[in-house]
């Protein structure tokens, strides 16, 4: 998985797979999920990322967790 942030457009993108998207659905609230030919998600985009406080200009912090929670 790769994470990209475009400061100019204020879009945070999670790239889940390298497959090209063939379809996309915009969910309420400015979240776009793109799907590959097999129907599985390939990316998730968050529009207005800084307004949602998903990212702060000049500060990037990513925490990757694995395992199960109690």
PQR file of N, CA, C, O and H, with PARSE charges and radii, in Angstrom:
ATOM      1  N   UNK A   1       0.845  -1.169   0.000 -0.4000 1.5000
ATOM      2  CA  UNK A   1       0.000   0.000   0.000 -0.0000 2.0000
ATOM      3  C   UNK A   1       0.891   1.233   0.000  0.5500 1.7000
ATOM      4  O   UNK A   1       1.920   1.283   0.674 -0.5500 1.4000
ATOM      5  N   UNK A   2       0.470   2.221  -0.770 -0.4000 1.5000
ATOM      6  CA  UNK A   2       1.169   3.501  -0.796 -0.0000 2.0000
ATOM      7  C   UNK A   2       0.189   4.600  -0.415  0.5500 1.7000
ATOM      8  O   UNK A   2      -1.013   4.491  -0.655 -0.5500 1.4000
ATOM      9  H   UNK A   2      -0.366   2.181  -1.318  0.4000 1.0000
ATOM     10  N   UNK A   3       0.713   5.645   0.174 -0.4000 1.5000
ATOM     11  CA  UNK A   3      -0.104   6.788   0.564 -0.0000 2.0000
ATOM     12  C   UNK A   3       0.461   8.013  -0.133  0.5500 1.7000
ATOM     13  O   UNK A   3       1.662   8.274  -0.078 -0.5500 1.4000
ATOM     14  H   UNK A   3       1.690   5.734   0.369  0.4000 1.0000
ATOM     15  N   UNK A   4      -0.421   8.765  -0.793 -0.4000 1.5000
ATOM     16  CA  UNK A   4       0.003   9.985  -1.475 -0.0000 2.0000
ATOM     17  C   UNK A   4      -0.896  11.141  -1.037  0.5500 1.7000
ATOM     18  O   UNK A   4      -2.101  10.976  -0.843 -0.5500 1.4000
ATOM     19  H   UNK A   4      -1.397   8.553  -0.838  0.4000 1.0000
ATOM     20  N   UNK A   5      -0.284  12.303  -0.889 -0.4000 1.5000
ATOM     21  CA  UNK A   5      -1.044  13.501  -0.575 -0.0000 2.0000
ATOM     22  C   UNK A   5      -0.683  14.573  -1.582  0.5500 1.7000
ATOM     23  O   UNK A   5       0.494  14.882  -1.768 -0.5500 1.4000
ATOM     24  H   UNK A   5       0.694  12.437  -1.046  0.4000 1.0000
ATOM     25  N   UNK A   6      -1.683  15.143  -2.233 -0.4000 1.5000
ATOM     26  CA  UNK A   6      -1.486  16.236  -3.178 -0.0000 2.0000
ATOM     27  C   UNK A   6      -1.923  17.517  -2.476  0.5500 1.7000
ATOM     28  O   UNK A   6      -3.114  17.767  -2.289 -0.5500 1.4000
ATOM     29  H   UNK A   6      -2.640  14.892  -2.082  0.4000 1.0000
ATOM     30  N   UNK A   7      -0.941  18.318  -2.094 -0.4000 1.5000
ATOM     31  CA  UNK A   7      -1.225  19.524  -1.324 -0.0000 2.0000
ATOM     32  C   UNK A   7      -2.042  20.527  -2.137  0.5500 1.7000
ATOM     33  O   UNK A   7      -2.915  21.203  -1.592 -0.5500 1.4000
ATOM     34  H   UNK A   7       0.026  18.115  -2.246  0.4000 1.0000
ATOM     35  N   UNK A   8      -1.763  20.625  -3.429 -0.4000 1.5000
ATOM     36  CA  UNK A   8      -2.470  21.598  -4.268 -0.0000 2.0000
ATOM     37  C   UNK A   8      -3.972  21.301  -4.342  0.5500 1.7000
ATOM     38  O   UNK A   8      -4.795  22.211  -4.237 -0.5500 1.4000
ATOM     39  H   UNK A   8      -1.054  20.076  -3.872  0.4000 1.0000
ATOM     40  N   UNK A   9      -4.319  20.034  -4.521 -0.4000 1.5000
ATOM     41  CA  UNK A   9      -5.737  19.671  -4.608 -0.0000 2.0000
ATOM     42  C   UNK A   9      -6.306  19.226  -3.259  0.5500 1.7000
ATOM     43  O   UNK A   9      -7.512  19.014  -3.136 -0.5500 1.4000
ATOM     44  H   UNK A   9      -3.651  19.295  -4.606  0.4000 1.0000
ATOM     45  N   UNK A  10      -5.450  19.086  -2.252 -0.4000 1.5000
ATOM     46  CA  UNK A  10      -5.837  18.669  -0.899 -0.0000 2.0000
ATOM     47  C   UNK A  10      -6.549  17.314  -0.909  0.5500 1.7000
ATOM     48  O   UNK A  10      -7.602  17.137  -0.297 -0.5500 1.4000
ATOM     49  H   UNK A  10      -4.470  19.259  -2.351  0.4000 1.0000
ATOM     50  N   UNK A  11      -5.936  16.363  -1.629 -0.4000 1.5000
ATOM     51  CA  UNK A  11      -6.494  15.011  -1.741 -0.0000 2.0000
ATOM     52  C   UNK A  11      -5.500  14.015  -1.153  0.5500 1.7000
ATOM     53  O   UNK A  11      -4.327  13.996  -1.524 -0.5500 1.4000
ATOM     54  H   UNK A  11      -5.080  16.508  -2.127  0.4000 1.0000
ATOM     55  N   UNK A  12      -5.987  13.191  -0.234 -0.4000 1.5000
ATOM     56  CA  UNK A  12      -5.201  12.108   0.348 -0.0000 2.0000
ATOM     57  C   UNK A  12      -5.640  10.819  -0.327  0.5500 1.7000
ATOM     58  O   UNK A  12      -6.825  10.488  -0.322 -0.5500 1.4000
ATOM     59  H   UNK A  12      -6.940  13.206   0.067  0.4000 1.0000
ATOM     60  N   UNK A  13      -4.695  10.090  -0.908 -0.4000 1.5000
ATOM     61  CA  UNK A  13      -5.018   8.873  -1.658 -0.0000 2.0000
ATOM     62  C   UNK A  13      -4.287   7.676  -1.064  0.5500 1.7000
ATOM     63  O   UNK A  13      -3.076   7.714  -0.849 -0.5500 1.4000
ATOM     64  H   UNK A  13      -3.732  10.359  -0.912  0.4000 1.0000
ATOM     65  N   UNK A  14      -5.034   6.627  -0.806 -0.4000 1.5000
ATOM     66  CA  UNK A  14      -4.471   5.357  -0.377 -0.0000 2.0000
ATOM     67  C   UNK A  14      -4.489   4.430  -1.587  0.5500 1.7000
ATOM     68  O   UNK A  14      -5.563   4.052  -2.056 -0.5500 1.4000
ATOM     69  H   UNK A  14      -6.018   6.596  -0.981  0.4000 1.0000
ATOM     70  N   UNK A  15      -3.329   4.061  -2.094 -0.4000 1.5000
ATOM     71  CA  UNK A  15      -3.223   3.170  -3.242 -0.0000 2.0000
ATOM     72  C   UNK A  15      -3.048   1.755  -2.709  0.5500 1.7000
ATOM     73  O   UNK A  15      -2.012   1.420  -2.134 -0.5500 1.4000
ATOM     74  H   UNK A  15      -2.456   4.368  -1.713  0.4000 1.0000
ATOM     75  N   UNK A  16      -4.052   0.944  -2.903 -0.4000 1.5000
ATOM     76  CA  UNK A  16      -4.066  -0.399  -2.336 -0.0000 2.0000
ATOM     77  C   UNK A  16      -3.388  -1.423  -3.238  0.5500 1.7000
ATOM     78  O   UNK A  16      -2.755  -2.364  -2.760 -0.5500 1.4000
ATOM     79  H   UNK A  16      -4.893   1.215  -3.370  0.4000 1.0000
ATOM     80  N   UNK A  17      -3.527  -1.229  -4.556 -0.4000 1.5000
ATOM     81  CA  UNK A  17      -2.951  -2.143  -5.544 -0.0000 2.0000
ATOM     82  C   UNK A  17      -2.507  -1.331  -6.757  0.5500 1.7000
ATOM     83  O   UNK A  17      -2.937  -0.192  -6.937 -0.5500 1.4000
ATOM     84  H   UNK A  17      -4.041  -0.464  -4.945  0.4000 1.0000
ATOM     85  N   UNK A  18      -1.646  -1.917  -7.590 -0.4000 1.5000
ATOM     86  CA  UNK A  18      -1.154  -1.237  -8.782 -0.0000 2.0000
ATOM     87  C   UNK A  18      -2.076  -1.400  -9.988  0.5500 1.7000
ATOM     88  O   UNK A  18      -1.792  -0.845 -11.050 -0.5500 1.4000
ATOM     89  H   UNK A  18      -1.296  -2.843  -7.444  0.4000 1.0000
ATOM     90  N   UNK A  19      -3.155  -2.136  -9.852 -0.4000 1.5000
ATOM     91  CA  UNK A  19      -4.083  -2.346 -10.958 -0.0000 2.0000
ATOM     92  C   UNK A  19      -4.755  -1.033 -11.341  0.5500 1.7000
ATOM     93  O   UNK A  19      -5.047  -0.215 -10.468 -0.5500 1.4000
ATOM     94  H   UNK A  19      -3.386  -2.587  -8.990  0.4000 1.0000
ATOM     95  N   UNK A  20      -5.007  -0.816 -12.637 -0.4000 1.5000
ATOM     96  CA  UNK A  20      -5.690   0.412 -13.050 -0.0000 2.0000
ATOM     97  C   UNK A  20      -7.166   0.369 -12.650  0.5500 1.7000
ATOM     98  O   UNK A  20      -7.793  -0.688 -12.716 -0.5500 1.4000
ATOM     99  H   UNK A  20      -4.770  -1.480 -13.346  0.4000 1.0000
ATOM    100  N   UNK A  21      -7.719   1.500 -12.238 -0.4000 1.5000
ATOM    101  CA  UNK A  21      -9.138   1.521 -11.896 -0.0000 2.0000
ATOM    102  C   UNK A  21     -10.004   1.475 -13.152  0.5500 1.7000
ATOM    103  O   UNK A  21      -9.660   2.069 -14.173 -0.5500 1.4000
ATOM    104  H   UNK A  21      -7.209   2.358 -12.185  0.4000 1.0000
ATOM    105  N   UNK A  22     -11.123   0.769 -13.070 -0.4000 1.5000
ATOM    106  CA  UNK A  22     -12.068   0.712 -14.178 -0.0000 2.0000
ATOM    107  C   UNK A  22     -13.429   1.284 -13.779  0.5500 1.7000
ATOM    108  O   UNK A  22     -14.288   1.500 -14.635 -0.5500 1.4000
ATOM    109  H   UNK A  22     -11.402   0.285 -12.241  0.4000 1.0000
ATOM    110  N   UNK A  23     -13.623   1.525 -12.500 -0.4000 1.5000
ATOM    111  CA  UNK A  23     -14.878   2.071 -12.001 -0.0000 2.0000
ATOM    112  C   UNK A  23     -14.595   2.797 -10.693  0.5500 1.7000
ATOM    113  O   UNK A  23     -13.621   2.487 -10.006 -0.5500 1.4000
ATOM    114  H   UNK A  23     -12.926   1.349 -11.806  0.4000 1.0000
ATOM    115  N   UNK A  24     -15.431   3.747 -10.351 -0.4000 1.5000
ATOM    116  CA  UNK A  24     -15.274   4.468  -9.094 -0.0000 2.0000
ATOM    117  C   UNK A  24     -16.641   4.868  -8.570  0.5500 1.7000
ATOM    118  O   UNK A  24     -17.573   5.111  -9.337 -0.5500 1.4000
ATOM    119  H   UNK A  24     -16.222   3.998 -10.909  0.4000 1.0000
ATOM    120  N   UNK A  25     -16.741   4.931  -7.258 -0.4000 1.5000
ATOM    121  CA  UNK A  25     -17.969   5.347  -6.600 -0.0000 2.0000
ATOM    122  C   UNK A  25     -17.608   6.445  -5.609  0.5500 1.7000
ATOM    123  O   UNK A  25     -16.702   6.282  -4.792 -0.5500 1.4000
ATOM    124  H   UNK A  25     -15.984   4.734  -6.636  0.4000 1.0000
ATOM    125  N   UNK A  26     -18.328   7.570  -5.685 -0.4000 1.5000
ATOM    126  CA  UNK A  26     -18.119   8.631  -4.711 -0.0000 2.0000
ATOM    127  C   UNK A  26     -19.121   8.445  -3.586  0.5500 1.7000
ATOM    128  O   UNK A  26     -20.334   8.498  -3.786 -0.5500 1.4000
ATOM    129  H   UNK A  26     -19.065   7.702  -6.349  0.4000 1.0000
ATOM    130  N   UNK A  27     -18.585   8.229  -2.415 -0.4000 1.5000
ATOM    131  CA  UNK A  27     -19.405   8.044  -1.225 -0.0000 2.0000
ATOM    132  C   UNK A  27     -19.762   9.417  -0.651  0.5500 1.7000
ATOM    133  O   UNK A  27     -19.088  10.401  -0.953 -0.5500 1.4000
ATOM    134  H   UNK A  27     -17.599   8.186  -2.253  0.4000 1.0000
ATOM    135  N   UNK A  28     -20.796   9.495   0.161 -0.4000 1.5000
ATOM    136  CA  UNK A  28     -21.129  10.767   0.804 -0.0000 2.0000
ATOM    137  C   UNK A  28     -19.939  11.290   1.610  0.5500 1.7000
ATOM    138  O   UNK A  28     -19.213  10.521   2.240 -0.5500 1.4000
ATOM    139  H   UNK A  28     -21.343   8.695   0.406  0.4000 1.0000
ATOM    140  N   UNK A  29     -19.756  12.593   1.577 -0.4000 1.5000
ATOM    141  CA  UNK A  29     -18.693  13.205   2.368 -0.0000 2.0000
ATOM    142  C   UNK A  29     -17.378  13.326   1.641  0.5500 1.7000
ATOM    143  O   UNK A  29     -16.370  13.658   2.263 -0.5500 1.4000
ATOM    144  H   UNK A  29     -20.346  13.218   1.065  0.4000 1.0000
ATOM    145  N   UNK A  30     -17.347  13.069   0.338 -0.4000 1.5000
ATOM    146  CA  UNK A  30     -16.122  13.276  -0.423 -0.0000 2.0000
ATOM    147  C   UNK A  30     -15.103  12.168  -0.332  0.5500 1.7000
ATOM    148  O   UNK A  30     -13.902  12.435  -0.294 -0.5500 1.4000
ATOM    149  H   UNK A  30     -18.166  12.800  -0.168  0.4000 1.0000
ATOM    150  N   UNK A  31     -15.552  10.935  -0.297 -0.4000 1.5000
ATOM    151  CA  UNK A  31     -14.669   9.775  -0.315 -0.0000 2.0000
ATOM    152  C   UNK A  31     -14.925   9.033  -1.622  0.5500 1.7000
ATOM    153  O   UNK A  31     -16.066   8.692  -1.934 -0.5500 1.4000
ATOM    154  H   UNK A  31     -16.528  10.718  -0.329  0.4000 1.0000
ATOM    155  N   UNK A  32     -13.864   8.784  -2.382 -0.4000 1.5000
ATOM    156  CA  UNK A  32     -13.994   8.100  -3.662 -0.0000 2.0000
ATOM    157  C   UNK A  32     -13.264   6.765  -3.585  0.5500 1.7000
ATOM    158  O   UNK A  32     -12.078   6.714  -3.259 -0.5500 1.4000
ATOM    159  H   UNK A  32     -12.937   9.061  -2.129  0.4000 1.0000
ATOM    160  N   UNK A  33     -13.979   5.689  -3.887 -0.4000 1.5000
ATOM    161  CA  UNK A  33     -13.394   4.357  -3.907 -0.0000 2.0000
ATOM    162  C   UNK A  33     -13.326   3.917  -5.368  0.5500 1.7000
ATOM    163  O   UNK A  33     -14.343   3.888  -6.060 -0.5500 1.4000
ATOM    164  H   UNK A  33     -14.943   5.731  -4.152  0.4000 1.0000
ATOM    165  N   UNK A  34     -12.115   3.573  -5.836 -0.4000 1.5000
ATOM    166  CA  UNK A  34     -11.918   3.095  -7.205 -0.0000 2.0000
ATOM    167  C   UNK A  34     -11.719   1.591  -7.193  0.5500 1.7000
ATOM    168  O   UNK A  34     -11.081   1.043  -6.294 -0.5500 1.4000
ATOM    169  H   UNK A  34     -11.289   3.597  -5.273  0.4000 1.0000
ATOM    170  N   UNK A  35     -12.275   0.930  -8.204 -0.4000 1.5000
ATOM    171  CA  UNK A  35     -12.258  -0.529  -8.285 -0.0000 2.0000
ATOM    172  C   UNK A  35     -11.541  -1.001  -9.542  0.5500 1.7000
ATOM    173  O   UNK A  35     -11.579  -0.332 -10.575 -0.5500 1.4000
ATOM    174  H   UNK A  35     -12.793   1.376  -8.934  0.4000 1.0000
ATOM    175  N   UNK A  36     -10.887  -2.155  -9.450 -0.4000 1.5000
ATOM    176  CA  UNK A  36     -10.227  -2.775 -10.584 -0.0000 2.0000
ATOM    177  C   UNK A  36     -11.196  -3.637 -11.374  0.5500 1.7000
ATOM    178  O   UNK A  36     -12.371  -3.746 -11.023 -0.5500 1.4000
ATOM    179  H   UNK A  36     -10.856  -2.698  -8.611  0.4000 1.0000
ATOM    180  N   UNK A  37     -10.699  -4.251 -12.445 -0.4000 1.5000
ATOM    181  CA  UNK A  37     -11.521  -5.094 -13.315 -0.0000 2.0000
ATOM    182  C   UNK A  37     -12.132  -6.271 -12.562  0.5500 1.7000
ATOM    183  O   UNK A  37     -13.183  -6.782 -12.951 -0.5500 1.4000
ATOM    184  H   UNK A  37      -9.744  -4.162 -12.730  0.4000 1.0000
ATOM    185  N   UNK A  38     -11.473  -6.706 -11.476 -0.4000 1.5000
ATOM    186  CA  UNK A  38     -11.982  -7.841 -10.702 -0.0000 2.0000
ATOM    187  C   UNK A  38     -13.017  -7.435  -9.649  0.5500 1.7000
ATOM    188  O   UNK A  38     -13.501  -8.279  -8.894 -0.5500 1.4000
ATOM    189  H   UNK A  38     -10.620  -6.291 -11.160  0.4000 1.0000
ATOM    190  N   UNK A  39     -13.356  -6.140  -9.598 -0.4000 1.5000
ATOM    191  CA  UNK A  39     -14.352  -5.660  -8.647 -0.0000 2.0000
ATOM    192  C   UNK A  39     -13.815  -5.351  -7.268  0.5500 1.7000
ATOM    193  O   UNK A  39     -14.573  -4.950  -6.385 -0.5500 1.4000
ATOM    194  H   UNK A  39     -12.963  -5.454 -10.211  0.4000 1.0000
ATOM    195  N   UNK A  40     -12.519  -5.530  -7.067 -0.4000 1.5000
ATOM    196  CA  UNK A  40     -11.898  -5.257  -5.771 -0.0000 2.0000
ATOM    197  C   UNK A  40     -11.355  -3.824  -5.746  0.5500 1.7000
ATOM    198  O   UNK A  40     -10.955  -3.310  -6.790 -0.5500 1.4000
ATOM    199  H   UNK A  40     -11.903  -5.856  -7.785  0.4000 1.0000
ATOM    200  N   UNK A  41     -11.332  -3.166  -4.575 -0.4000 1.5000
ATOM    201  CA  UNK A  41     -10.830  -1.791  -4.485 -0.0000 2.0000
ATOM    202  C   UNK A  41      -9.347  -1.689  -4.847  0.5500 1.7000
ATOM    203  O   UNK A  41      -8.546  -2.550  -4.482 -0.5500 1.4000
ATOM    204  H   UNK A  41     -11.657  -3.584  -3.727  0.4000 1.0000
ATOM    205  N   UNK A  42      -8.995  -0.622  -5.570 -0.4000 1.5000
ATOM    206  CA  UNK A  42      -7.596  -0.356  -5.887 -0.0000 2.0000
ATOM    207  C   UNK A  42      -7.106   0.923  -5.215  0.5500 1.7000
ATOM    208  O   UNK A  42      -5.905   1.086  -4.999 -0.5500 1.4000
ATOM    209  H   UNK A  42      -9.646   0.077  -5.867  0.4000 1.0000
ATOM    210  N   UNK A  43      -8.037   1.846  -4.879 -0.4000 1.5000
ATOM    211  CA  UNK A  43      -7.635   3.060  -4.177 -0.0000 2.0000
ATOM    212  C   UNK A  43      -8.820   3.678  -3.454  0.5500 1.7000
ATOM    213  O   UNK A  43      -9.981   3.429  -3.778 -0.5500 1.4000
ATOM    214  H   UNK A  43      -9.012   1.713  -5.054  0.4000 1.0000
ATOM    215  N   UNK A  44      -8.481   4.496  -2.458 -0.4000 1.5000
ATOM    216  CA  UNK A  44      -9.476   5.272  -1.722 -0.0000 2.0000
ATOM    217  C   UNK A  44      -8.943   6.699  -1.656  0.5500 1.7000
ATOM    218  O   UNK A  44      -7.800   6.919  -1.254 -0.5500 1.4000
ATOM    219  H   UNK A  44      -7.538   4.699  -2.195  0.4000 1.0000
ATOM    220  N   UNK A  45      -9.771   7.671  -2.050 -0.4000 1.5000
ATOM    221  CA  UNK A  45      -9.368   9.065  -2.024 -0.0000 2.0000
ATOM    222  C   UNK A  45     -10.241   9.836  -1.044  0.5500 1.7000
ATOM    223  O   UNK A  45     -11.454   9.640  -0.976 -0.5500 1.4000
ATOM    224  H   UNK A  45     -10.699   7.492  -2.376  0.4000 1.0000
ATOM    225  N   UNK A  46      -9.598  10.711  -0.290 -0.4000 1.5000
ATOM    226  CA  UNK A  46     -10.302  11.589   0.640 -0.0000 2.0000
ATOM    227  C   UNK A  46     -10.136  13.015   0.147  0.5500 1.7000
ATOM    228  O   UNK A  46      -9.033  13.560   0.165 -0.5500 1.4000
ATOM    229  H   UNK A  46      -8.612  10.870  -0.345  0.4000 1.0000
ATOM    230  N   UNK A  47     -11.235  13.620  -0.296 -0.4000 1.5000
ATOM    231  CA  UNK A  47     -11.202  14.995  -0.756 -0.0000 2.0000
ATOM    232  C   UNK A  47     -11.196  15.930   0.449  0.5500 1.7000
ATOM    233  O   UNK A  47     -11.714  15.580   1.509 -0.5500 1.4000
ATOM    234  H   UNK A  47     -12.131  13.177  -0.311  0.4000 1.0000
ATOM    235  N   UNK A  48     -10.612  17.116   0.292 -0.4000 1.5000
ATOM    236  CA  UNK A  48     -10.524  18.112   1.376 -0.0000 2.0000
ATOM    237  C   UNK A  48      -9.897  17.490   2.628  0.5500 1.7000
ATOM    238  O   UNK A  48     -10.418  17.631   3.734 -0.5500 1.4000
ATOM    239  H   UNK A  48     -10.191  17.400  -0.570  0.4000 1.0000
ATOM    240  N   UNK A  49      -8.784  16.810   2.433 -0.4000 1.5000
ATOM    241  CA  UNK A  49      -8.140  16.057   3.522 -0.0000 2.0000
ATOM    242  C   UNK A  49      -7.738  16.933   4.700  0.5500 1.7000
ATOM    243  O   UNK A  49      -7.915  16.529   5.850 -0.5500 1.4000
ATOM    244  H   UNK A  49      -8.360  16.696   1.534  0.4000 1.0000
ATOM    245  N   UNK A  50      -7.204  18.117   4.442 -0.4000 1.5000
ATOM    246  CA  UNK A  50      -6.776  18.960   5.564 -0.0000 2.0000
ATOM    247  C   UNK A  50      -7.978  19.525   6.317  0.5500 1.7000
ATOM    248  O   UNK A  50      -7.910  19.691   7.535 -0.5500 1.4000
ATOM    249  H   UNK A  50      -7.061  18.445   3.509  0.4000 1.0000
ATOM    250  N   UNK A  51      -9.069  19.821   5.626 -0.4000 1.5000
ATOM    251  CA  UNK A  51     -10.277  20.308   6.294 -0.0000 2.0000
ATOM    252  C   UNK A  51     -10.875  19.228   7.191  0.5500 1.7000
ATOM    253  O   UNK A  51     -11.496  19.532   8.209 -0.5500 1.4000
ATOM    254  H   UNK A  51      -9.124  19.686   4.637  0.4000 1.0000
ATOM    255  N   UNK A  52     -10.685  17.978   6.812 -0.4000 1.5000
ATOM    256  CA  UNK A  52     -11.164  16.851   7.622 -0.0000 2.0000
ATOM    257  C   UNK A  52     -10.197  16.496   8.741  0.5500 1.7000
ATOM    258  O   UNK A  52     -10.480  15.634   9.573 -0.5500 1.4000
ATOM    259  H   UNK A  52     -10.180  17.731   5.984  0.4000 1.0000
ATOM    260  N   UNK A  53      -9.069  17.162   8.751 -0.4000 1.5000
ATOM    261  CA  UNK A  53      -7.994  16.921   9.730 -0.0000 2.0000
ATOM    262  C   UNK A  53      -7.378  15.540   9.575  0.5500 1.7000
ATOM    263  O   UNK A  53      -6.905  14.939  10.540 -0.5500 1.4000
ATOM    264  H   UNK A  53      -8.840  17.863   8.075  0.4000 1.0000
ATOM    265  N   UNK A  54      -7.395  15.041   8.320 -0.4000 1.5000
ATOM    266  CA  UNK A  54      -6.717  13.787   8.031 -0.0000 2.0000
ATOM    267  C   UNK A  54      -5.225  14.022   7.844  0.5500 1.7000
ATOM    268  O   UNK A  54      -4.414  13.109   8.000 -0.5500 1.4000
ATOM    269  H   UNK A  54      -7.780  15.529   7.537  0.4000 1.0000
ATOM    270  N   UNK A  55      -4.878  15.257   7.508 -0.4000 1.5000
ATOM    271  CA  UNK A  55      -3.484  15.619   7.311 -0.0000 2.0000
ATOM    272  C   UNK A  55      -3.324  17.082   7.685  0.5500 1.7000
ATOM    273  O   UNK A  55      -4.231  17.888   7.480 -0.5500 1.4000
ATOM    274  H   UNK A  55      -5.537  15.998   7.382  0.4000 1.0000
ATOM    275  N   UNK A  56      -2.171  17.418   8.232 -0.4000 1.5000
ATOM    276  CA  UNK A  56      -1.858  18.806   8.570 -0.0000 2.0000
ATOM    277  C   UNK A  56      -0.706  19.252   7.712  0.5500 1.7000
ATOM    278  O   UNK A  56       0.285  18.536   7.570 -0.5500 1.4000
ATOM    279  H   UNK A  56      -1.434  16.763   8.398  0.4000 1.0000
ATOM    280  N   UNK A  57      -0.830  20.438   7.133 -0.4000 1.5000
ATOM    281  CA  UNK A  57       0.231  20.953   6.276 -0.0000 2.0000
ATOM    282  C   UNK A  57       1.555  20.999   7.036  0.5500 1.7000
ATOM    283  O   UNK A  57       1.623  21.505   8.156 -0.5500 1.4000
ATOM    284  H   UNK A  57      -1.636  21.019   7.248  0.4000 1.0000
ATOM    285  N   UNK A  58       2.593  20.471   6.419 -0.4000 1.5000
ATOM    286  CA  UNK A  58       3.916  20.456   7.022 -0.0000 2.0000
ATOM    287  C   UNK A  58       4.155  19.300   7.970  0.5500 1.7000
ATOM    288  O   UNK A  58       5.265  19.139   8.476 -0.5500 1.4000
ATOM    289  H   UNK A  58       2.538  20.061   5.509  0.4000 1.0000
ATOM    290  N   UNK A  59       3.142  18.494   8.221 -0.4000 1.5000
ATOM    291  CA  UNK A  59       3.284  17.380   9.157 -0.0000 2.0000
ATOM    292  C   UNK A  59       2.614  16.139   8.577  0.5500 1.7000
ATOM    293  O   UNK A  59       1.418  16.148   8.287 -0.5500 1.4000
ATOM    294  H   UNK A  59       2.240  18.625   7.809  0.4000 1.0000
ATOM    295  N   UNK A  60       3.377  15.098   8.414 -0.4000 1.5000
ATOM    296  CA  UNK A  60       2.816  13.834   7.934 -0.0000 2.0000
ATOM    297  C   UNK A  60       3.191  12.745   8.926  0.5500 1.7000
ATOM    298  O   UNK A  60       4.361  12.570   9.266 -0.5500 1.4000
ATOM    299  H   UNK A  60       4.349  15.091   8.650  0.4000 1.0000
ATOM    300  N   UNK A  61       2.199  12.029   9.377 -0.4000 1.5000
ATOM    301  CA  UNK A  61       2.422  10.949  10.319 -0.0000 2.0000
ATOM    302  C   UNK A  61       1.535   9.780   9.922  0.5500 1.7000
ATOM    303  O   UNK A  61       0.326   9.939   9.756 -0.5500 1.4000
ATOM    304  H   UNK A  61       1.248  12.170   9.101  0.4000 1.0000
ATOM    305  N   UNK A  62       2.131   8.612   9.770 -0.4000 1.5000
ATOM    306  CA  UNK A  62       1.377   7.424   9.383 -0.0000 2.0000
ATOM    307  C   UNK A  62       1.651   6.331  10.398  0.5500 1.7000
ATOM    308  O   UNK A  62       2.805   6.054  10.725 -0.5500 1.4000
ATOM    309  H   UNK A  62       3.113   8.482   9.904  0.4000 1.0000
ATOM    310  N   UNK A  63       0.587   5.709  10.897 -0.4000 1.5000
ATOM    311  CA  UNK A  63       0.716   4.584  11.809 -0.0000 2.0000
ATOM    312  C   UNK A  63       0.082   3.369  11.148  0.5500 1.7000
ATOM    313  O   UNK A  63      -1.091   3.394  10.775 -0.5500 1.4000
ATOM    314  H   UNK A  63      -0.350   5.934  10.631  0.4000 1.0000
ATOM    315  N   UNK A  64       0.851   2.325  11.008 -0.4000 1.5000
ATOM    316  CA  UNK A  64       0.354   1.096  10.407 -0.0000 2.0000
ATOM    317  C   UNK A  64       0.225   0.064  11.512  0.5500 1.7000
ATOM    318  O   UNK A  64       1.201  -0.277  12.179 -0.5500 1.4000
ATOM    319  H   UNK A  64       1.804   2.304  11.311  0.4000 1.0000
ATOM    320  N   UNK A  65      -0.989  -0.428  11.697 -0.4000 1.5000
ATOM    321  CA  UNK A  65      -1.240  -1.411  12.740 -0.0000 2.0000
ATOM    322  C   UNK A  65      -1.611  -2.733  12.113  0.5500 1.7000
ATOM    323  O   UNK A  65      -2.274  -2.771  11.076 -0.5500 1.4000
ATOM    324  H   UNK A  65      -1.782  -0.151  11.154  0.4000 1.0000
ATOM    325  N   UNK A  66      -1.194  -3.804  12.726 -0.4000 1.5000
ATOM    326  CA  UNK A  66      -1.601  -5.126  12.272 -0.0000 2.0000
ATOM    327  C   UNK A  66      -2.002  -5.950  13.483  0.5500 1.7000
ATOM    328  O   UNK A  66      -1.642  -5.631  14.616 -0.5500 1.4000
ATOM    329  H   UNK A  66      -0.655  -3.773  13.568  0.4000 1.0000
ATOM    330  N   UNK A  67      -2.739  -6.996  13.230 -0.4000 1.5000
ATOM    331  CA  UNK A  67      -3.187  -7.827  14.327 -0.0000 2.0000
ATOM    332  C   UNK A  67      -4.612  -7.517  14.686  0.5500 1.7000
ATOM    333  O   UNK A  67      -5.287  -6.753  13.997 -0.5500 1.4000
ATOM    334  H   UNK A  67      -3.031  -7.254  12.310  0.4000 1.0000
ATOM    335  N   UNK A  68      -5.072  -8.113  15.771 -0.4000 1.5000
ATOM    336  CA  UNK A  68      -6.449  -7.922  16.201 -0.0000 2.0000
ATOM    337  C   UNK A  68      -6.486  -7.079  17.456  0.5500 1.7000
ATOM    338  O   UNK A  68      -5.547  -7.063  18.252 -0.5500 1.4000
ATOM    339  H   UNK A  68      -4.524  -8.733  16.332  0.4000 1.0000
ATOM    340  N   UNK A  69      -7.575  -6.392  17.608 -0.4000 1.5000
ATOM    341  CA  UNK A  69      -7.777  -5.599  18.823 -0.0000 2.0000
ATOM    342  C   UNK A  69      -8.671  -6.371  19.771  0.5500 1.7000
ATOM    343  O   UNK A  69      -9.523  -7.146  19.338 -0.5500 1.4000
ATOM    344  H   UNK A  69      -8.338  -6.405  16.961  0.4000 1.0000
ATOM    345  N   UNK A  70      -8.479  -6.160  21.065 -0.4000 1.5000
ATOM    346  CA  UNK A  70      -9.323  -6.876  22.036 -0.0000 2.0000
ATOM    347  C   UNK A  70     -10.754  -6.419  21.978  0.5500 1.7000
ATOM    348  O   UNK A  70     -11.593  -6.919  22.728 -0.5500 1.4000
ATOM    349  H   UNK A  70      -7.787  -5.530  21.417  0.4000 1.0000
TER
END
